């Protein structure tokens, strides 16, 4: 929904679902010059001339037309119903509007090859139906191909489940309006169940909602941290939720597969993270154990949903499939073009624990099978975690022999130089390599003795760093809000929120956490330099970092990142530890190390590395 229209609805339309439904239904009926005579259900949603809300209806209708066109179509209604769900409900239920081209693509794949007789007998379900977009499209497809009445289709072919009563009600509205538009003015019998699909494994599940020929849909996107405890408890009953902290969409794979009959088909638009994530590990093992023949069209960084940053794929499963393989292709433009070339990958070459490296498989497999993992070749460190960077990290406004001066809320605070260290954010790397210009200062209230770190006691702070302590006192209320106010485990209230990376080796290899092109990284010789908001490889042996630098600045490394790392919008990829930890570093002989380090020409380095990995030029 356009921001202006959404803002108007939120400011001027009562928040109860029935009023919202009446406004949208009435606007649609008036726009399409429809007449309701027999349907008591739809009649209850019609606002007539002279009704209390008639003026509001006229205003809403004009605003909808201004945004979506003079004639309001059913697809507009689908969008309106999905977008007026409150942000709070979106977090809990994972509701989101699925574009019509995605719905139609999935339905074509799942039922497009069915004969008229087969279509007439199909039992199609969406087990998290939201406002019913998939069911509406399926009903229209069957009606168009078979000539069956909508009354028969709703009673025999279409089944929906959703946890929210308003979603079930809106599905009934959309289906009724679909029929009305084609001349069927009646009250229909629907197979729409208001229930938590996660209860499928319980003994009292309604068996009418089982044994389907086809399941299509868009399972709910809710991350584990936003799930209520009762939902987490139900998810534990599913095999696929046995690893990590599973998000809500994950059990919907197992539930759908178990709801299908012996020849059933499944088609989802869903998150692609299960392919590599820890919380998808049990799901991957489930697919292997079931010898599932899967088809995955991975959108990678392409954003299917306008209102939300999600990383998705089209997922298909044919229960009658005989081959234990995954058919995989990438569609980073979201074109959904015909003739996409799928690669068939056997489960035998995949590692369920590590994650499925399906993209650019041959090169990925060769790289990951080489030598030792990058995480074992050289340790990496995440930046410090003060949990209040705005307090500790600063650019001085000026300095003198004893103090740096920090300005906060219009007040200048002197900070003793001896308690400060330089700190760097690797995400601010510039191509010219002058990273010193991006250094900041950090207040470092710690003592380091023989590599052991301890927070500076209050009495030493008062004695040696009274100005710094007075500044920190001015920020005490802010610091005590860290960890949701539970700072009882902190050794002192002014300690950092976490103890990670308080001491680092002398040499650091900095590189950005996100990039949209082959990276450039830099080695710094400074035992006291710290980092935040990023990652660095660290070592006491600068030679090892110099070798690593040549490898990760190569096009070979970037090709691996682009194929396997988490994608983001605008062609960016993540270079966090989890995304690159399986990259293999060859076991170099001393002669090979010297040879690699002697090369300065980029093309020569690329050619040398490709040969070492046993790959063809690319």
Steps between C-alpha positions, in 0.01 A plus 500: 500500500622850422631679811245781459205261479626288789553812711147621421345164592689489828400858591139510385366143484394321821740220582243222537518246217129509419499872418811460287345204319172686436684798351712289266217266394263789435764691305561194282131431437427863411807524276394188305126587492413169664168421666461264795158340536532147635825505701413587855869469583607776259190708573626539855808681366324751276481866601196666342415863428404668825692256722720650769823404319386600150704822496808311615435240228495767230829644625668158526374400155645809338833450669516135392417598142761774504763246596391187310286622211138588430378142522584311818598141417512200728881509512477849647276359770756229576765769546274717715403213729861393547638850561246610760618227737672678785880492524465320833298221339752474218772421753290232667334337196750570224225624268621653175352573158613258226517661153257352248776403257659285769168335586424430136849357439466259792150391398603447140785277617281299737175461304566636151552154349184347648221383271147637530390185680795518742439868571138428581606252768799684650508589869717815520600660828686799634589412859585860597259669264499855633235688308466228237689622193625152404156346555334770293738436209459122528120526501504727196737265315279196563184692408655625175641160397211273605189715502415383852297746701670686779252348742630154406864611499479657846338187639712238322834643390617787720622473862661765717645522850607807693551584865328839473120530488516822298711324235242222465223760480683695230563181304126435503444856378749471213364164385142627520589811298683285244183298450277808499709658226433192283130507572468270802310691767459257789607400847767235465626210707874537553773268621680767702638406840598757761768306682872494571657283231769407753230293673502258206702249704242499780248218544193719450591638157208519255582229243303687233809717476738223401583282201517787252594471134666842496620744765605848396578811698731737675584361845527760778827690542563550872849473646548289809556793737151635423316173560284456811589215733195288411597515130857393578363213706285376212791527256706262715262224392634513145817324388606790279521736800777307673793733425585856595216743563252419223292774345126446460511411130711187555237259644264590214716286268454186708132568568426552131688187394314294759166653397548401136367173364735248336513691169464852639685813399626794703580851376626777730646846480718484808822607665818365340700502824421133573751406228800605710387608847557311824128505577437333163734210574227265627279594206776408256546166674123446484501552122790257463336237722179524298693479169316813391526615141502876537508795262632835624499825302712726716446876477816562706511879559196590290220645713167336412307684770490878474415555866765281653866403465482125458717255312281247330469213256231302325491151648331202337461143615332217309429209733492261205848606390741209472839674501670594827638826360459874528437692178647845559515824305554869578275785387665812641284730287169345607405462135328159540594440136430171330793283409698549821785250503488289815797306633416161651696438819514165677472491877821295495713806425330723759580553866186546708692626803707754312218611272413439138738679263276476194599815316804473270531147633811371324718797591356521852566129557857529369574799723344355814683168445838670479749509787372638830201717576572870518378500860773249584769660289485828686288607797252781457361736760179695516517855623458606860147520638464796734120497452526880513737610227363852522643518853842348446598577139568857390687739276668764717407859435852598608789374713788621713790325671283321758149479362281428205181704507168328439184697433168358613168689503675833474747433784872437453655230717876456539601132469843388619706386204642200684157333526432530127587273211458534130209307352397424143177402327594272205178594321659842439781363289581719205658398172800731550617300800533800731318335786672713762274786398203293618642420844298607801572489870347272758495532877659173615443451875714187524841388621697248295773305680675217314203461270249486785230766500320644800280804542665796673373517862306813606774618736756494217255675272460780758873519554629484143202585277267730696388698194406186312310365798307825535405474133391139541297601807313744277410201281429260785125488441559408137755233587269340755238446230722254315383138485146618570611643831656180634865598546542304824764274342719792389823525706440877514215712368740672259636174353419409140190294444705200378858389546566393140809628319632705792851384406612430143825376342738750353401462134146548369364445153195723459231445239144629459204307638294570186608560142358509148832438323830318557638627826814682593641439845783645707751368751575721801790461739371638832459282811272755669269578208147372560208443268122525517202434273690251291738214469876459460743215457770523763836335549842547654649380169466774238608261225186292546284811470685610186424164337138520611475853363594384152241224513204701623568792264475260206211463256495134599408593858240750380337242274464274803350784705254595226388139470473410867490801731178658618385746234366846563337764283700688233732206439662498844609182676589426857859411589426403858668197650206268440495588129866430425609253767494200262721664239805277457858627514754274325783346699790695355857380502764753602599533136139565399458759775809685377379478142154636583642782712740595222215566257376857474299496177130433568455283192803290587365446853158400363652252255731355764215446749265346241769247412563425866131429557495276192239708322459612142534867418181704535 
